[in-house]
């Protein structure tokens, strides 16, 4: 899959079509008009761009969601019931998935999907080194061993060539992550999967809106796993979804998500009268509640409009940061729709005189919340110690881990917020430039 990130080594809801970038010359929060190059970061004793802290990843929750929660609470039915079913139906219609099962988190969705794929002790699952630890944790929860592969340096996604080299006679599944909302090269991954008879389970935590030639992420593999965590493009506060084309597998996951019971509470205690139930399998407490689903129903209705807002912010950031000592995010090729979930710059260590962490701290002190997506999983203490992983094993993922800096990118942002993000990042990077 072609991308366009230039590595340093490689030389409809609201808001206008693009936000102005005048804030690069001074923050709007304090009305500063001096050029950024003459400003001193707050970390070095200067005045911050803004005094009211801009939280990274704050979701856009409107009165509609608040009223929906209140109505659900008043209804007397707050567990897994009719609103969960409505949310599942809406998600089927949005993604084009044949079956959807709402669960308590994307991690739960991954775990149940892997179990249904037959993954267990003695098996291996190929996962990207550059991802959140939950991806690999789900493999361990299933009793299997995660086999890490390095990521593509441009897209941050797992490269099919690396996956092919990692396949062994113990490999049972491939677990691609559509990183930051950039869909993976699914054609390339399926070439590998078909050749080795492997199940593909897509981690779509970042990629609700992502498509390849009009086909939604999460509908390529046998299973897809989505996240509705507070920072995600659709939130239910906490929650997840399994998508699959296998109806029997979906039915088993529905049973497994709630203790393995043959009937959920809505069917046991509904107006049709009490129904006896049986424990059909060793299940889990992975169900979504109607309170959560009531939020998701309204969030999903707004997802396309919110994407338009994030795309506009993304373009404005690209224009504002192009001349700074950073690499910009990759652009997807023709036919691929990016979910615009994470906007992450890569700090060029050859062009700045301090570490990425110092820059991160400095931007935070300007009143702007930022993130790191991510520290590669094999670099985390637990995985280093458990699997004896040493530095240098995954050079692309390790390089990204040292340089990545994620900026606020949600439809919650107002014009002033975007201007302040640009002002703070510009101020800090210009000051610390070599």
N, C-alpha and C positions, 0 to 999 in steps of 0.2 A: 504494500500500500504506500503510495507516494505521499510524502509530507513536505512541509516547507519551513520547518524550524531552522534558523541559521545559528548553528553552534558557534561559540566564540572561536573554537579551533578551526572552523570551516568558513571562515569568511565567505405594539398595538394596545398596551394597557395604559401607559402614561409616558411622559417624557418625549423630548424631541428625537428626531432621527439620530442625532449624535449630540453628546454633551460638549460644550466648549472646553478648550484646554488652556484657557487663560490662567487657570489656577496653577499651572506649571511655573508661573512667575510669582506666585504668592498665594497662600491659603485663603479661602473665603471665610474660614471660621473666625479669623481675627481681622479680616479686611486688609491683609498685607498686600502691598503693591510692588515691593522691591523684587528684583530678579532673584531666582532661586539660588544662583551661584554666589550671591552675597549673604545668604542666610546661614545661620549656625543652627544645627539640629538641637532640639531640646535636650537630647542626651549629652550634648557638649556645653550646655548652659544657655542655649537660645530659647526663644518662645515657641511653644508648640503650635502647629497649624490649627488645632482645635482643642478645646478643653472638655467638651462632651464626647466621651469615648465612643467611636463607631465600632460596634461589635461585629466581628467576622462571622459571616454566615447567618445573620439574623433572618428568619423567614418572614414572608409577607402574609400575615394573618389578618383577615378582614372581619367585619361585623357578621358576615354570612357564616363563617366558620364558628364564631362565638355563639351565634343564635342556634346553629345546628347542634352544638354540644348541649346547650341549655334544653333544647327540645328533646334530645335523646335522654338526658337525665330526668326530665319530667315524664317521659314515656313509661318509666319503670323497667325498661329493658335496656340494660347497659352492658351486658356480656356479649358473647358471640351470637348474633341474631340477624334480623332483617337488614340492618344497615351494612353489615359485613357482606351479606349476599349482594346488596345493591352495589357496593364498591367493587366487588369481584366482577360483577357483570359489566360495570363501566370500564374496568381495566381491560377486560376481554375485548370490548368494542374499540378501545383506544389503541391497543397494541396489535389486535388481530390474532391473539393467542386463542387456541382451541379451548384450553382449560386454565383457570386461575384459582389459586388457593391463598387466601390471606393468612398471614402468620405474624408472629410477634416481632420479627426482625429479619434483616437480610441474612444474618448469620444462621438463624433458624431455617430460612429458606434454603440456604446452601447445604446445611447439615441434612435436612430431610431429602433433598434432591440427591445428594451423594449416596445416602442409604438406599434410596429407591433405585439408584443406578447399580446397586450391588457392590458398592465400595465397602471394604471392611479390612480387618487385620490381614497383614501380608501384602496388601495392594499398595500401589503407588499412584499418586495423582500429580500431574504436572501443573504447577502454578507459577505465576510471574514473581520474580524477586521484588519488583517495584509494585507494591500494593499495600493496602492496610492489612494489619495482622489477622483480621477476622477471616480473610480468604483462606489462609493457611491453617488457622485454628479450626475451621470447619472440617478440614481433612483429618486433623488429629482427633476431633470429636467422633468422627466416623470410624476411628481405629486404624486408619491408613497412614501412609508416610507422604508428606509433601515433597516433591522434587522440584527445586527452584530452577528457573531458567532466566537468563538475563533479558532485559527489555530492549526494544528498538530505541536508539538514541533520539529519534525525532518524535515518535508518537507516544513513547513510554509504554506501549503495549507489548505483549509477548510476541516474538517473531516466530513464524512457522518454522524457519530453518533451525532455530534453537530448540524448538519443541521436538522436531524430528530426531535430533541428536540425543534427546533426553529419554526417548521411549525405550523401555526395557520389557522383558517378558513378564514383569510384575505390574506394568502400567495398566490401569483400569479406566482412567478418565483424564480429560484435559479440562482445566478450569480457567478459561480466559477472562480477563478483567478489561472492560471497556474504559480505559483510564481517563479520568477527567471529563468523560462524555464523548471521547473519540472512539468510534466503533473499531473493533479489531478487524484484522484481515481474516474474515471468516472463511472465505474460499480457500485460502492457504491452509488454515487450520483444519478444515474438513478434508483436504487432501491427505494430511497426516493421519487424521482420525480414521478415515475409511481404510487406509492402508494397514492400520494396526488394530482395527475393530475396537475403537475406543469410544466411550460416551463423552459427549461435550456438554458441560454444565456452564452456562454463561453467568458470570458475576456482573450484573447490570446495576449495581448500586449507584453508579454515576450517570446512568445512560437511559433514563426513562424516555426521552424524546428521540434518541439516536436511531437512525435508519441507514440501511445500505440498499440503494436502488428501490426505496419505498418500503422495504421490509424491516420491521422493528427489531432492534436488539432484544434478545430474550426469546425470539421465535426461530432462531437458527438451530440451536442445540436441542437436545431432548428436554432439557430443563433450562429455565432462566430464573435468576434470583434478583429481586429488586429491593431497594431500601427506601423507607419513608422516615428516616431519622430527621431531627429538626433542621439540619443544614442542607437537606436534599431538595431537589427541584419540586418535588411533591412531598409534603410531610403529613404524617398522622401522629406526630410527636415521637412515637416509637412504632415501628411496624415494618412488615415486609410482604412480599408476594412471590409465589412460585407460579411460573408459566410453563405449560407443557402441551404437547399434542397428544399425549397418552392419557386417555380418560381413566383407565384402570389405575394407573400410577397416581393420578390426581385424587381419585377416591381413597386410595390407601394413605396418601399424605393428609387428606382431610381427617381421617381417623387418627393418624399418628400425632397430629398437632394438638389433640386434646385427650391425652392419657390413653389413647387407643380405644376409646369408647365407641360403641356402635351408633350412638345417637348423641348429638350435642345438647346442651341445656335447652335451647330453643325448641327442639323437637321433643324433649322429655317433658317439659313443663308448659308447652303452648296450649292454646285454647281448644285444640282437638282432644285434649285429655292426656293424662299421664301415660307415658310409654316406658316399659322396662328397657334396660340396656345391658349390654355385655361388654366386658373388656376383651377386645378381639386380638390385641397385640400389646407389646410393651411400648407405650406411647410417651409423649412429652407434653409439657405445658407451654405450648408454642402458639396458642390461639390469639387472634386479634379481637378487640372488643368493639362493640357498636359505637362507643364514644370516640374511639380512634377513627373508625371508618367514617363517621359523620363528618370529620374534618377532611379526610381524604377525598370524599365525594366532591366537595366544593373545590379543593385544591386541584383535582384532576380536570375540572371544567375550565380552569384558568391556565393550564400548563402551556398551551400554545401561545397565548398572549404574553405570559411571563418569559417565554423563550425569546420573543421579539425584543423585550426590554434588555435581557442579558446579552443578546447579540449586539445591540446598540452600544451597551457599555463596553463590550469586548472590543469593538472597532475603535472606540474612543481611546481605550487604553493602548491599543496597538499604535495608534497615531502618536500618542503622547510619549510613549517610552521608546520609540524606535531609535533615537539617537543616544540613549543611555547605555551604560556598560552592562547590558543584560541581553539574553536571547529571548525572543518572544515565543509564545506558544505556536505549535504547528497548525497549519490549515489543512482541513480534510480535502481529499481529491473529489473530482466530479462524481456525483451520485451518492455521496456519503454525507449524512447530516449529523453534525456534532451537537451534543446536548448542552454544551457551554456550562458545564457544572463547576469546573475549577479553572480559574485563570492564574497560571503559575509562570512567573519569570524565572530564568536561570541567571544568577549573578555570575559575571565573568571574573574569576579570581585574578586574572592577569591585568584587569583594568580598574580594580579597586584595591585599596590598601588596608582593608579590614576583612574579617570573616563574614560569611553569610549571617551567622548568628548575631554579630554586632549590628549589621544592617537591619535585621529583624527587630532587634531590641530598639534601635533608633526610630524605626517607623512606628512601633508601638508607642513610644514616648511622644510621638507627634499626635497621638490620639486616634490612631488607625489600627484596628485589629487585623492581624495577618496570620497565616498558617504555614505549615510545612507538610507537603503532600508528595511523598512521604519519606520517612527514613526506611530504607529497604528492609523487608522482613528479616533476611539473613543477618542483618547488622544488629538486631535486637538481642539482648542478653540471653533470653530464654532459648532462642533458636541457635545462637552461637554455641551455647553450652550443650544443648541437647544433641545437636548434629555435628559439633566440632567444626563449625564453619569459620574460616579465617578470612581476613581482608584480601581483596583482589580477586575473589572468585566471581564476582558479578560487576565488572568495571563500569558498565553503563548505569546500572542502578545505583552504584555507590557514588558515581560522579553526580548524578541527579540529587541524591540524598544530601550532598554537601552544598548544593547550589540553589535548590528550589525555594521559592518564596511566593506564596499564594496570597492574592489580594481579594478584598470583598467583591462579590459578584452575585447579587440577589436582586429581585424586583423590588425589594424593600428600599433600595437606595434612591434617594432624591438627587436632583442635579447638584446640589451643594455637596452631598456626600461624595459623589464621583469626582468633583473638582478637588475636594480635600484629599482624597486618596492620591490623585495625580500630583498635587502640590507636595504632599508628604514624601512620596516615593522619589520624586524629582529632587527635592531639597536634600534628602539623605544621600542619594546616589551621586549627585553632583559634588557634594561636600567630601565624600569619601573616595572620589575618583582619583586615580593616579595622575 
